[in-house]
Amino acid sequence: MSSFSPYQRRLFIFLSVATFFEGYDFIALSQILPNLRTDFGLSESDGGMLGSVISLGTMVSYILVRKADRWGRRRTLIFTIAGYSTFTFLSAMSQGPYDFTAYQFTARVFLIAQWAVGMIYAAEEYPAGRRGFVIGVIQASNSLGVVTCAAVVPYLLQTQYGWRAVYFVGVAPFALLLYAMRGLRETERFTEIRRTGLPASHSLLEIMRSPYRTRVLQMALIWGLTYLSTNTALLFWKEFAVGERGFSDADVGQAVVIASVVALPFVFGVGKLLDVIGRKRGALLIYSVSAVFVVLVYQLRNFWALTACLTVALVAAIGILTLLNALTTELFPTEMRADAFAWANNLLGRIGYVIAPGVVGAVAAQTSWSFAVPLTAIAVLAALWLILWLIPETGGKELEEAARI
């Protein structure tokens, strides 16, 4: 960070903290799901369907993400932080499965939009040779959120508020607004686009009539296939560990904390690795490891063997997100970067994210978690093949060069 300006260093920390809460929220549902099902009288299949409905919010976030090309990155980011904090608090106050689902659905809309705009900030405000590193560290902060959530959930579940306490803690992003409203600047690239007089917004389907349509569809398919695995491997691991291996809440919390802590040094190094070896060779390594370990983490029985596999699976899952965040922000021009990210990730790509919990939960109800989840490794290998076949190398290139077609 010594080569960054004082503002870039502050922005780096701010974006990392914001992404920390994305990790906290992502793992929170999986950590409380058995307790939530018991409290609300839901079956395993009901729990999977609840996860799918909540995940729909990640698709609706498309509306907010694409607004960043009209409102600007700064205004959109501030709005999403405020919205996420509000609906996280309301989730803690919910009285049944329906209002809980509605609040979490809306919280996901704001949360995923916040994450996407944060990645756009990272891509636009840092130099080409360090872009992978910055995106990698910011995404790795997600793991810190996972560690924190997994560490505190067993204790929070024992309080008088039970699983609700997990969401009370999640209101903390309100504090980020203090910085965002005073010290956060608009990105220089977006400001320059405004100076050129280019349109401040796009019609809904404009990008699909542009030369970038094919790239949007390619990245959407890659994101969708990837989400089939990443949105189920961690979401249902506690269900698997408790139901099929006899672990307690404390056992699962210990395993996730150990795995996450051990994974952290490797996760924080993924972005730097992508800067050194390139995006495509990085994809070959990370996706291959993910495909193997999403199977192993649902097959072994020993606590320590499972924890070791969970460690590698976490590194691969976060590494994949780092890679796809880099590619999705690098492959499109500034004036449509948010719109392209919204289409590829938040709308079309999230179809896989949304349907995966319901489908895998239904298959597991008829078979087992150890059968249903490992099947998603097929999707991981398919996504890897598409990257190697279709996507150009973007590592080390300025955004303007990387986006050229």
N, C-alpha and C positions, 0 to 999 in steps of 0.2 A: 504493500500500500504506500510505500515511500514515494513512488513515482506519481501518485495521485495528488490532485490539488486538495486544499482543506475542505472545499465543498464536496468533492468526489468522495473523500473519506467519510464525511458525515452522511452523505447519501447512501454509501455502501452499508453503513451500520443501520440506518433507518430501514432500508429495504430488507436487510437480513432479519431484523426484529419483526417486521411485518410478515415475512414468510414463516418465521418461527410459529406464529399463531395459526397459519394454514396447516402446518404439521400437527399442532396440538389438536385442532378441530378434526382433521382427517382421522387420526387414530382414536379420538374420543368415542366415537360411535361404536367402533369395534370393541373398545374396552368396557363399555357399559351395556352392550347389547343384551347379554344374558340377564343382567339385572333389570334392564328396561322391559324385556319380554315378560319376566316374572311379575313385575309391578303392574303391567298393563294386561296380563293374561294372554300373551301372544305365543303362537307356535313358532317353530324354526322357519317354516315357510312364510309365516306372517312377518317375521323379522327380516327375511330376505327381501320381501316385497316392500317393507318400510324403507329399507336401504335404497331400493331402486327408485321409489317415489322421491325421496330426499335428493337423490342424485340427479333427478330431473332439473333441480335448481342450477346445476352446473351448466346445463344447456341454455337455460333462460338467461344466464349471465352473458350470453352472446349479445344481448341488447345493450348492456352497459359497456362491455369491452369495446364494441365498435364506436361508441360515443366518444372514445378517447381521440378519434380522428376529427371530431367536431368540437367537443368541449375543450380538448387539450388533455395532456397526460396528468397534470397536476390536479385540476378540478375533479377529474374522474376518480383519481386515487383517494382524495379526501372524502368524497361522497361514499365510496365503497367501504372505507374504514368505519365511518359513522354508521352505515347501515348494518354491517356485520356485527358490530358491538351491540347494537340495539336488539337485534333478533336472537343473538346468543343469550342475552339476559332473558328475553321472553321465553326461550326454550326451557330455561331453568324453572320458569313459573308455570309451565304447561300442566294440564290436569288429566290428559288422556292421550292416546296414540294419535288422534286426529289433529289436535292443535299442536302437539309436539312435532308432528310431521310437517305441518304448515310453517311453523316457525323455523325449523331446521332447513326446510326447502328454501325459504327466503334468505336465511343466513348464508346458505351455499351460493345463492345468486351473487351476493355482495362479496363473499370471501374469494370465490374463484375469479371474479372480475378484478379484485384487488391484486391477486397473484399474477394474473395475466398482464395488467398494466405495470406492475412492478418489474416484470421481465422485459417489457418494452423499454422502460426507463433504463434498465441495466444495459441493454443492447445499444441504446442511442447515446448514452453519456460516457462510455468508456472506450479506450482505444482497441483496435482490432486484435493486437497481440495479447491483450489481457482480457478480452471479452469472455472467452470460455471460462477463465479463472473466476471472474466476477459473477457470472451467472451460476457457476458451480458452487461457489461459497454461499450465495444467496439461497440457492435451492437446498444446499446442505443444512442451512439453518432450519429447514423443515425437520431434519432429524433431531435437532435439539428440542423442537416442539414435541416430537414423538417421545423422546427420552423423558422430558418433563412430565408429560401427560401420563405415560406408563408408570412413572415413579410415584406420582401423587394419587392416582386413581384408587389403589387399594386402601389408602388412608381416607380419601374423600368418601368412598363408599361406606365407611364405618361411621361417618358423622350422621347427625340427625337428618341432614338433607339428602343423604344417599347419592344417587347418580346426578341429582340436580346440582350438587356442589361443583361437579366437573364444569358445568356451564357457567356457574357464577364466576369461577376463576377465568373463564374465557372472555369475560367482559373487559379485561385489561387493555385491549387495543385502543380504548378511548384515550389512553395517555398518548398514543401516537399522534392524535389529532393536534396536540399542542405544538409538536414540531412541524407537522405537515402544513399547518395553517400559517406558520411564521417563517420557517426556514427552507421550505421546499420550493424549488424553481421549476419553471417549465423547461423541458429538454431543449437544447440548442438546435437540434435537427428539426424538431417540430416548429420552433420559433422561426427558423429559416424558411421552412415551407410556407408559413403564414406570410412572410415577407415577399415571397415570390408571387403571391396572388393566386396560388392554386386553390381549388375549391376546398372549403373547410369540412365538407362532409360528402358522403357518397350515397346515392340511392341504394336501396336494399340489395338489388341484384347487379349493381354496376361492376363489381369485381368478377362476377361470373360471366360478364360480357367482355372482360379484358383479357390480355394475353396471359395473365396470371391464373386464370381459371384452372388449368391443368395442375399447376403447383398446389393450389388450394385443395383440390380433390385428392391429390397424391398424399399430402400431409394429413388430411382428414382421415384417410384410410389407415395410414400408419398409426396415428393417435388412437383411432378406434380399436384396432387390433391389439395395441399395447395395453389399453385400458381394460380389455377383457381379462387380462391377468393381474395387472397391478392393483385394480380396484377390488379384487377378490382375495388375493393371496394374503394380504394383511387384514382385511376386513373380517374374514372368517377364521383366522388362525386361533383366536381365543375359543371360538365355538368348537373347533377341532381339538384343541389342547384340553379343554375342560370335559367335553363330551366323549371323546374317543381315547384320550390318554389319561384322564383322571386328574388333571392338574387343578389346583385351586386358583382363586383370583390372585393370591399372593405369588404363586408359582409363575403364572403368566406374566404378571407385572415384573417379577425378577428377571425372567427370560428376555422380555422386551427391553428392559433397561440395560442388561448386560450386552445384548446384541447391539443395541443402538450406540452405547458408549464405545464398544470395541470398533464398531463400524465408522464412527465419526472421523477419525484421521483419514481413512480411505475415501469417505464420501467428500470431504473437503478437498481432496486431491484430484477428484474426477475432472473438474473443469480445467485444471492445469494440464492434465493428461490429454484432454481433447485439443488443447492449444498446441501440444507437442506432436502428437501422432495424427491429428486430423479427426474430422467428424466421422468419416466412413470406417476407418480402422478402429476407432473407438466404439462405433456401433457394433462391429463384428465381435469385439471382446465382451462388451457389456451385455448385449442381448443373448449371446451364447451362454454366459454364466447364469443369467436370469432363467433361461429355459431349463437348465439342469437343476437349479436349486429350488425353483417353485415346485418341482416334483419331490425332491428330497425332504423339504421342510414339512411335507404332509405324509411322509412315509415312515420315517424313523420313530423310535419309541423312547429312547433314552433322553433324559432332560438335557444333558450337556451336548449330546449330538444334535438334538433339535435346536438348541440355542446357537450352536456353531453354524448350522445351516441357515437359521434365521438371520444371523449376522451377515452372511454373504448375500442372502436374498435382499436384505435392506440396502446394502451397498449397490447392488444391481438396480433395484427399483428407483432409488434416488438418482443413480447415474443415468438411467434411461430418461428421466424427467429433465435432467440437466442437458442431455444431448438434444432432446426434442425441443426444449425451450430455445436452445441456441439456433437450431435449424429453422424453426418457425419464425423467429424474429429476424434472421439473416437473409431469408430467401425472398423478401418482399420490400418494395420501396417505402420510404417514410410516410408518404401521403396516404398509403393504404395498409400500413403495417398492422395497426390495431384491427382494421376490418378483416384482414387476412387471418390474423390470429384468432379472431372471434369465430370466423367460419370454420377454419381448420380444426381448432381445438374445442371451443366452447359450444358450437352447434353440431356440426357433423361428426367430429371426432368423439364427442361425448355420448353418442348413441351407444357405443360399446361400453362406456362407463356406466350408463344408466341401466342397460339390460342385463349386464353381467351378474349383479347380486341376485336378481330375481331368478334368472335361469340357473345359476349355480346353486342357489338355495333350494330350488325345486328338485334339481338332480340329486343333491345331497339328501333331501328328505326321503327319496326313494332308494338311495344307495348309502353313501357316506361322504363326509368331507374329504377323506383321504382318496376318494375316487374322483369326485367332482372337480375339485380345484386343480389338481395336476393336469387335467385335460386342457387347461388354458395355456399351457406351454406351447401348444400347436400355434396359437395366435401370435405368440412372441416370435417364433421362428418365421412366420409369414411376414410380420412387420420388418424383421431384419432383412429378409430377401428383397422387399420393396425398397428399402433404403439403399442397399448395395446396387440395385438395378436402376433405380429411377432418379435418385437425389444427387445433385452435384456437390462436390467438396466446397465448403464455405470457410473452413478454418483459416485464420490469418488474413482474410480479405476484409477490406473496408466494406461497410454495409452497402454502399452504392455499387461496388463491384460484385458482391455476393448476390445481390438482387437482380443483376442484369440477366436477361434471357435472350 
